[in-house]
Amino acid sequence: MMQSMPGLHDIQQAKEDLNELKQKHPVLYEQFHHVVSLTRQLQVRYSYLGGLLTGQAADEDAPAFMKESVLALYMEEVRQLQIRSDFPELSALLKANDHVGCSKLSLMVIGARPEMIQGSTFIK
């Protein structure tokens, strides 16, 4: 079954949800921002990060050519985010915006505007 692409309204609503998380849980948001930035810098797929955070990581999204020690460091940063007492707030946001996807959410966390990412299918 093919999933429809989120519209601009959906993406803008997800951005509002991210802003609300940032207001209510600033330390959690900053740690999420840190992990998203690390994901980008290590050239890991955002969909892999989303899978890790929701417990649905797919093998095909795992970094194929990353040194094991670097991957271990990355996984530890993700784990530190997951063990926070307020992590369920982020988890709920990810689930509520599953139709938007972690890739688009991640891009908005690092500064992309909803209008820039609407319709982007190449981002993983």
C-alpha positions in Angstrom: 0.0 0.0 0.0 1.4 3.4 -1.0 1.4 6.0 1.6 0.4 9.5 0.5 2.9 12.4 0.9 2.2 14.8 3.7 0.8 18.2 2.6 2.1 21.5 3.6 -0.5 21.7 6.4 0.7 18.4 7.9 4.3 19.6 7.8 3.4 23.0 9.3 1.5 21.2 12.1 4.5 19.0 12.8 6.7 22.2 13.0 4.2 23.6 15.6 4.5 20.3 17.5 8.3 20.6 17.5 8.1 24.2 18.7 5.8 23.1 21.5 8.2 20.4 22.5 11.0 23.0 22.4 9.0 25.3 24.8 7.9 22.6 27.2 11.0 20.4 27.2 14.0 22.6 26.1 16.7 20.2 27.3 15.0 17.3 25.6 14.7 19.3 22.4 18.3 20.3 22.5 19.5 16.8 23.0 17.2 15.7 20.1 18.8 18.5 18.0 22.2 17.3 19.0 21.4 13.7 17.8 19.8 15.0 14.6 22.9 17.1 13.9 25.1 14.1 14.6 23.0 12.0 12.3 23.5 14.6 9.5 27.3 14.9 10.1 27.8 11.2 10.1 25.7 10.9 7.0 23.3 8.4 8.6 19.8 8.3 7.2 17.2 10.2 9.2 14.9 7.3 8.7 17.3 5.1 10.6 17.3 7.6 13.5 13.5 7.5 13.4 13.5 3.8 13.4 15.9 3.7 16.4 13.8 6.2 18.3 10.5 4.4 17.6 11.8 0.8 17.9 11.3 0.2 14.2 14.8 0.4 12.8 15.1 -1.3 9.4 18.3 -3.1 8.4 18.4 -1.4 5.0 18.7 2.0 6.7 21.6 1.0 8.9 24.9 2.7 7.9 26.7 0.2 5.7 30.2 1.6 5.7 30.6 3.2 9.1 33.4 2.1 11.3 32.1 0.0 14.2 33.6 2.2 16.9 31.9 5.3 15.3 28.6 3.5 15.1 28.9 2.6 18.8 29.4 6.2 19.7 26.4 7.2 17.6 24.3 4.5 19.2 25.3 5.7 22.7 24.2 9.3 21.9 20.8 7.9 20.7 20.6 5.8 23.9 21.3 8.8 26.1 18.3 10.5 24.4 16.1 7.4 24.9 16.8 7.0 28.6 15.6 10.6 29.5 12.6 10.6 31.8 10.9 13.0 29.3 11.7 10.9 26.2 8.0 9.7 26.0 7.2 13.3 25.0 9.5 13.0 21.9 8.3 9.5 21.2 4.7 10.7 21.2 5.6 13.5 18.8 7.3 11.1 16.4 4.3 8.7 16.5 1.8 11.5 16.0 3.7 12.8 13.0 4.6 9.4 11.6 2.9 10.4 8.3 5.3 13.3 8.0 8.3 11.2 8.7 11.4 11.5 10.8 13.4 12.8 7.8 11.3 15.9 7.4 11.0 16.4 11.2 14.8 16.2 11.5 15.3 18.7 8.7 13.0 21.1 10.5 14.9 20.6 13.8 18.1 21.8 12.0 16.4 24.8 10.5 14.5 23.9 7.3 11.2 25.6 6.7 8.2 23.5 6.0 7.8 25.1 2.5 11.3 23.9 1.6 10.7 20.3 2.4 7.1 19.8 1.1 7.1 17.2 -1.6 10.7 16.2 -1.1 10.9 12.5 -1.7 14.7 12.1 -2.0 15.3 12.8 1.7 15.9 9.7 3.8 
